[in-house]
Amino acid sequence: MNLKDKISNAERILKMYWSRLEKLGIYTFEDFLFHIPFRYEDYSLISKISRVQPGETVTIQGEVLEIKTQYTKRGKRIQRAKIQDDTAVLDVIWFNQPYLTRTIPQNSNISLSGKAELNGQKIIMQSPEYEILTPNNAEQNAEQRGKTIHTGRLVPIYPETHGISSKWLRRQVHRILTEHKNKLDEYLPYSIIEKNNFLEFKEAIEQIHFPKSIEYALKARQRLSFDELFLLHLASLSRKNQWKQSFPGFAFSVYEDKAKDFVNKFPFTLTISQKRATEEILNDLASDKPMNRLLEGDVGSGKTVVSAIAMYVAFLNGFQSTLMAPTEILANQHYNTISNLLAPFGVKVGLKTGSSKYRVSSIKKKKAKNILNTKYIIHNTDLDILIGTHAILSEKVKFDKLGLVIIDEQQRFGVEQRSIIRQKGKNPHLLTMTATPIPRTVALTIYGDLDLSYLDEMPIGRKKIKTWLVPTEKRGAAYKWIETQIKQTDSQAFIICPFIEESESMNTVKAAKKEYERLKKEVFPHLRLGMLHGKMKAKEKEEMLTTFRDKKMDILVATPVVEVGIDIPNSTIIIIEASERFGLAQLHQLRGRVGRGDKQSYCLLFTQSESELAKKRLKSMETVHNGAALAELDLQLRGAGDVYGTLQHGKKQLKIASFSDFNLLEKVKKEAKNIFPELEKHPLLLEKLQSVSIKQVSPD
């Protein structure tokens, strides 16, 4: 199947649509075929005009007796047509579409689908879908219905964007299928197809777009959903196998006594899950097979502390470590935490970010800048640990003895970026971390190549954050309570808005800039307010956070840019506006911005949604305080596409399948496990798998 070729220059008609298609994730012919309908209009009832009843959704076919544009008294344009079959004449109306008088020729045969309505004593159609019938499809019967694509059948409705309609997409998909259908090679072994009663691949693609019936559409979706999860799981098994066969790494000595002495110096006690994760990581480090482990834990569960123990062991073995974070805010946070923990033990920790800040613990600024900017190789005599953002990926940054790579919020980095940072050493150990709660079913499918460690406890003594879904009528009282809390307890608050600025299409959703002005003038005129959002420069963000951290500000109005990497122990209240727009996992991460100190903390969820499902989801936040449990719940309630937050915060992981289809996941894992040892015997499947393996599916 060679459908991955870029759309050729000969396809000039598509050039003007390229930028629009990119918004839908369509770059190749194959992308068109995997742009799957999300529903179907049922226009399969084809009726004679004389039998049409008011209220019916129906398709009629006949000759265009006339079509013309008329003007109303107010000057609006209406297109009127008369359609005749061998039983009667039907009046059809469109509004303000003058091009139809040129598009629909008089005396042509036409197919119209829509809802029949009563206008006085006459039955009419308003704004129906239309399709000019050629001699080949003018006389339809049950066997011939597949020849129309916009009428007279189950009609696919696709995700759209400005300038790209379902009708236009339908035409492109139909043309591609007509011209390239024979290139759709079957790559699944027939034993799997027969055992599971699947449609063959070619038929599944046809039926997902232009189904004979809803039953065929469902069968096509089942086959393509299986394929998507099956290839993902095979790719995961393949990566794990490649890792096992990779060159040997460095087996570290654990130095148990020194490691215990290091941990005993902490001003806190490790939780049971931190001890368990530490033991799993140290066992990996003691092996000459490079570690490949994912450490998952809620915000504030102590992942950085566990990673610091691993970095200390690397230091004891004479190796360097590097930790890469997705934002400067988070990189600075890690630098401060790890420097405080490790600098007293003689470990030199450096920081490198895109804003050209160079910091090395215990080293003067001038020398630090020299180490991190002018040298091409960072010697372990200069630096033991380098923490930073994407800036670490620079060609200038090289290590002479890199033994441990740690990537935080790893789903925010691509496969290529993770590969680049590992190549800065000779097969170093790899520890990836995430605070994004990932349901176990999802983790086993996407991250099956990784060993998993979970931090499922919060630090000892940490109080649960009291969470309330606040009714609209109690918003005013909530504001007064917040002001009282801030003044009486000398604490601070976050107010989170989903967007930076207002959107015309969502003008009821509060935006940070406008809400900041309203709150400052009308609600909290006696408090000090600041604002933080993603379009601010790194320096501006850091200055705003420093001001907030230094208690020179009472309330920080922000977008979800504060979701990770901000630790303000004095903040005890967080309000989340339009909370129904976020997944439960993301709400839980935002909630983790407070409750970092010893004071009781609170999370207030505001929503204007009247949806019972939305309210049920949000009420669960009041009683469930475990991120993984919330992610599983959201998976069941909303499906995998929305688990990790609103669409603005990332693309959906899957185009067709759902991680909430547990029966299908079990079937996928079983079939993948059976066939993986004999994968070489199936060249077409192997070829398909290789194309999937270069992509990275991410829960962000």
Secondary structure, DSSP 8 states (H G I E B T S, - for coil): ----SB--TT-HHHHTTHHHHHHTT--BHHHHHTS--SEEEE---B--GGG--TT-EEEEEEEEEEEEEEE-TTS-EEEEEEEE-SS-EEEEEEES-TTHHHHS-TT-EEEEEEEEEEETTEEEEES-EEEE--TTTSS--TTTGGG-SSSSSEEEE---BTTB-HHHHHHHHHHHHHHHGGG----S-HHHHHHHT---HHHHHHHHHS-SSHHHHHHHHHHHHHHHHHHHHHHHHHHHHHHHTS---------HHHHHHHHHTSSS---HHHHHHHHHHHHHHTSSS--EEEEEE-TTSSHHHHHHHHHHHHHHTT-EEEEE-SSHHHHHHHHHHHHHHHGGGT--EEEE-TT--EEETTS-HHHHHIIIII-SSB-TTT-SEEEESGGGGSTT--BSSEEEEEEETGGGS-HHHHHHHHTTSSS-EEEEEE-S---HHHHHHHSTTSEEEEE-S--TT----EEEEE-GGGHHHHHHHHHHHHHHHT-EEEEE-SBSS--GGGTTS-BHHHHHHHIIIII-TTS-EEEE-TTS-HHHHHHHHHHHHTTS-SEEEE-GGGGSS---TTEEEEEETTGGGS-HHHHHHHHTTS--SSS--EEEEE-----HHHHHHHHHHHH---HHHHHHHHHHHH-GGGTT--GGG---S-SS--TT-HHHHHHHHHHHHHHGGGGGG-HHHHHHHHHHHTS-----
